[in-house]
Amino acid sequence: MSIIQIILIGLFIYLGSIGSIVGNTIGWYTLGRPLVAAFIVGLIMGDLQTAMIVGIPLQIMYMGNVTPGGAVAWDLSYATYIGVAGALVFGKGMDATQAIGLAVVFAGIGGLVGQLMWNVSYACNLPLNRIAQKYAAQGETKKMYIPNVVFGQLIGFACRFIPAVIVLTSITAASAQADFVTLIPGWITTLLGIFGGMMAALGMGIILSFLLKKRYHIVIFLAGFIAVTYLNLNTMAVAVIAIIVAVLYYTCVNSLSVKKEV
């Protein structure tokens, strides 16, 4: 990665965080999502296809990620941007499953760094309460933006941009030492491929556990799976058929309920 690429990715790691200058809707809930992060990193690094290949499993894995009460167990923005960037740097010459495995490894590193810096950011923001309280006591409400916006954003930027640049620079420096693919034993690359496939399957399983509430939901899911896998139907065609079946089912159920009421 070049210096410009590192700076741009580090900037988006900050913008994709909770409470960034662009707000949570554009930041955390848009720029911080794995698919969006993969798309942005792919554009920056000039390899959009590989970025999206590794971004889709990351999206599935982290789709259930929540922050209850503001507690961040895993920093999604750090994890996905660094995970995709690391996979693009070190995944040259690897197949898709191995690249996904690398993305998961680097996402783990990024997520842990982000979690640490999130706690540091919280600690650094504590003194700002006293500054805000001082302005409030003096009735200087026009100066309240200084601790809330200026200092708060500076702390958030420093806690995200600077560590991200350090991590991305370290990844770049490590990749420049030698051909990473030739240094990895075959059993490790095989393990990475298996691990990458397992993570995608695990993420899909977590999603299905939320969606499939009743037994007949499983039957419907298996019907769509068989139509795509064994009948070789296009996923769009299966989706259209599912919509038609859902509309017919809804219409029939409503008609029966109306007749019963009459």
Residue pairs with C-beta under 8 A, 6 or more apart in sequence:
1 9
1 45
1 85
1 89
1 168
1 171
1 172
5 44
5 45
6 165
6 168
6 169
6 172
7 165
8 44
9 40
9 41
9 44
9 81
9 82
9 85
9 164
9 168
10 160
10 161
10 162
10 164
10 165
10 168
11 161
12 31
12 37
12 40
12 41
12 81
13 77
13 78
13 81
13 82
13 160
13 161
13 164
14 20
14 156
14 157
14 160
14 161
14 164
15 21
15 22
15 26
15 27
15 31
16 27
16 28
16 30
16 31
16 32
16 36
16 37
16 77
16 81
17 27
17 28
17 32
17 75
17 77
17 156
17 160
18 24
18 27
18 28
18 67
18 70
18 72
19 27
19 28
19 152
19 156
20 27
20 28
20 153
20 156
21 27
21 153
22 31
28 76
28 77
30 36
31 37
31 40
31 77
32 76
32 77
32 80
33 59
33 76
33 80
34 55
34 58
34 59
34 61
34 62
34 76
34 80
34 84
35 52
35 55
35 56
35 59
37 55
37 77
37 80
37 81
37 84
38 51
38 52
38 54
38 55
38 56
38 58
38 59
38 80
38 84
39 48
39 51
39 52
39 55
40 81
41 51
41 81
41 84
41 85
41 88
42 48
42 49
42 50
42 51
42 52
42 55
42 84
42 88
45 51
45 85
45 88
47 88
50 87
50 88
50 91
50 99
51 84
51 88
53 96
53 99
53 100
54 83
54 84
54 87
54 88
54 91
54 96
54 99
54 100
54 102
54 103
55 80
55 84
55 103
56 200
57 100
57 103
57 104
57 196
57 199
57 200
57 203
58 79
58 80
58 83
58 84
58 103
58 104
58 107
60 200
60 203
60 204
60 207
61 104
61 199
61 200
61 202
61 203
62 74
62 76
62 79
62 80
62 203
63 203
63 206
63 207
64 203
64 206
64 207
64 210
65 74
65 76
72 114
72 115
72 118
73 115
74 111
74 114
74 115
75 110
75 111
75 113
75 114
75 115
75 117
75 118
76 111
76 114
77 114
77 160
78 110
78 111
78 113
78 114
78 115
78 117
78 160
78 164
79 107
79 108
79 110
79 111
79 114
80 107
80 110
81 110
81 164
82 106
82 107
82 109
82 110
82 113
82 164
82 167
82 168
82 171
83 103
83 104
83 105
83 106
83 107
83 108
83 110
84 103
84 107
85 106
85 168
85 171
86 102
86 103
86 105
86 106
86 107
86 109
86 110
86 171
87 99
87 100
87 102
87 103
87 106
89 171
89 172
89 175
90 102
90 106
90 171
90 175
90 180
91 98
91 99
91 102
91 103
92 181
93 181
94 102
94 181
94 189
94 192
95 193
97 192
97 193
97 194
97 196
97 197
98 189
98 192
98 193
98 196
99 196
100 193
100 196
100 197
100 199
100 200
101 191
101 192
101 193
101 194
101 195
101 196
101 199
102 192
102 196
103 196
104 195
104 196
104 199
105 192
106 171
109 167
110 167
113 163
113 164
113 167
114 160
117 159
117 160
117 163
118 159
120 159
121 155
121 156
121 159
121 160
124 155
124 159
125 152
125 155
128 147
128 148
128 151
128 152
128 155
129 147
131 146
131 147
131 151
132 144
132 147
132 148
135 141
135 143
135 144
135 146
135 147
136 144
174 180
181 189
208 221
211 217
212 218
212 221
220 242
224 238
224 242
227 233
227 238
227 241
228 234
228 235
228 238
